[in-house]
Amino acid sequence: MATDNSSSKSGKGGDYTSRRIQVLKGLEAVRKRPGMYIGSTSARGLHHLVYEVVDNSVDEAMAGHCSSVSVVIRPENIISVDDDGRGIPVDMHPTEKVPGVELAMTTLHAGGKFDKSSYKVSGGLHGVGVSVVNALSEWLEVEVRRGGKRYHQRYERGIKTTELKEIGPASGTGTLVTFKPDPEVFTELAFNFDTLSARLRELAFLNKGLEIVLRDERTDDETEDVYRYEGGLAEFVEYLRGSRTAIHPQVVYFETSRPEAEIELAMQYDDGFSENIHTFVNNIGTHEGGTHLTGLRAALTRTINDYARKNRIFKKDESLSGDDVREGLTCVLSVKVMEPQFEGQTKTKLGNSEVRGAVETAVNEHLSAFLEENPRSAKALIEKSLQAARAREAARKARDLARKKSGLEGGVLPGKLADCSIADPALSEIYLVEGDSAGGSAKQGRDRSFQAILPLKGKILNVEKARIDKILSNDEIRAMVTAIGAGIRDDFDISKARYHKIIIMTDADVDGAHIRTLLLTFFFRQMRQLIDQGYVYIAQPPLYRVHKGKTERYAYTDDERDLEIRKLSNGKDGRGISVQRYKGLGEMNPDQLWKTTMDPDARTILKVTVESATEADGIFRRLMGDEVEPRREFIEKNAKYVRNLDV
């Protein structure tokens, strides 16, 4: 169902003047504490600068005034963002007595987004605006095309170095922002094309018809991607589904406008076993869910059950659970809310209570209509859900059997778990260790007060290709579920997790990497909240031991190894220096394992995070799914980046 697009256009273009820009002062703290405003000063914060500028352009598109955005990565990692929107106002602000563009560039929370007659809704996770980009850039230049004229102004580290001046005539309207991130602020200055590509592609899907161009000019062979999707979320679902086979030909799609929110949804079932639901609020990915996701899930379960009962598809006493109706579902839900309330660990969980009812009503109405109008598709997806229900019943029996054998969901922990003595989960950590040999060393080398060890035998099941009954019949998975103590899938309750650090520790070889990937697939698909809350880590054991006499050093890369060799040789020929390449954790004695990999004061562990849920979903699907061709394409594209592969 299509909506009247006029509902998303707020205010007339001619009424967008400096008077509409409201001021909430306070830019001085940005350079002192940049992490508070952009999350970090590493690669994540660096890329966030681009998103802040692009979000302004997308807001213009959502208001109906912009059709194209161009993002260019120039040499020296300079970024240019150009759009064909209305152009930032250049007239004098009535109270601040500076041009509107200067106000927007130099004052935190100054912008048209605070005035709902200029923008009904606006995006941007932190909402801090382009002024923060200005403050954290070595320099920034803005060019505005408005009223047939071009205007220019330059800033350095947030301070204007030129006045706003007219530089010539302009055809059309728009804003061009060019900036260079400040090396005094950022620890990483190189923009990653793929990272930017993932977010810009997502924005193009979420804003149908908007053209976004990404071009990389840092090398002679320029790379350029163009994203434009007239089908919007329907095309997004097809992209996310990838090579999996759809079990009904049509993508279920609707958009509707309600007082509480504008709602757009697309969904399709395939022959896989994963649930792939992605939700957005004002173009922000809400990977922690919220009220809109709750409404969607409730509507899916009720609508499909009601249809099956009405059409007598169920046998006696049959019904489908939420897990059943979401198996093999790829779905994107995008809502636009005037005053979103975000909560949760990373402020990506929607809290507006009124949105739940709006989404639930809309999905009930439109999904019911789709099922009635497409009985063959309805039968196919209900049969898929019934197969999931039978597997769920088999899984329940497996859990009952496991409870008797090993205490899954009960109070009895797996026998091979060496638990810690501290009962506080916030202070406790568990190492998932590859192999009994390494597990033995880890048990002896650990600090028993807060470190638990669970050895894993062999490779766990690839959960990307298995239903829940098969998953829970795997001994190693059952042991992990029991040890962590928080349940699995819909029964998962993160408040019951027995450890707030779950550390994957595998050998530094191909098999170890495969086991690590299988474990990450398991956590991403079955215990996603552990990753979202920052509970999952990867241990970094050393690759080399360099020793001479009684002196020993550990190296984690080839470059570090060479550096340690040079240090120990003192400029001589290096005689007497021995280099040991660790192929497995079991080659280290307990003391070495503690010193290098487990001692919190000396170790390096990597936190597993999900920057883009849609991209992560695609990677797991391509690398761990049934289809060979997507995996082959991924390997061919990325093989050139692999160094020092052990086979």
Buried (B, 14 or more C-beta within 10 A) or exposed (E): EEBEEEEBBBBEBEEBBBBBBBBEEEBEEBBEEBEEBBBBBEBBBBBBBBBBBBBBBBBBBBBBBBBBBBBBBBEEBBBBBBBBBBBBBBEBBEEBEBBBBBBBBBBBBBBBBBBBEBBBBBBBBBBBBBBBBBBBBBBBBBBBBBEEBBBBBBBBBBEBEEEBEEEEEBEEBBBBBBBBBBEEBBEBBEBBBEBBBBBBBBBBBBBBEBBBBBBBBBEEEEEEBEBBBEBBBBBBBBBBBBBBEBBBEEBBBBBBBBEBBBBBBBBBBBEBBBBBBBBBBBBBBBBBBBBBBBBBBBBBBBBBBEBBEEBEBBEEEEEBBBBBBBBBBBBBBBBBBBEBBBEBEBBBBBEBEEBBBBBBBBBBBBBBBBBEEBEEBBBBBBEBBBBBBEBBEBBEEBBEEBBEEBBBBEEEBBEBBBBBEBEEBEEBBBBBBBBEBBBBBBBBBBBBEBBBBBBBEEBBBBBBBBBBBBBBBBBBBBBBBBBBBBBBBBEBEBEEBBBBBBBBBBBBBEBBBEBBBBBBBBBBBBBBBBBBBBBBBBBBBBBBBBBBEEEBBBBBEEEBBBBBBEEBBEEEEEEEBEBBEBBBBBBBEBEBBBBBBBEEEEBEBEEBEBBBBBBBBBBBBBBBBBEEEBBEEBEEEEEEEEEEEEE
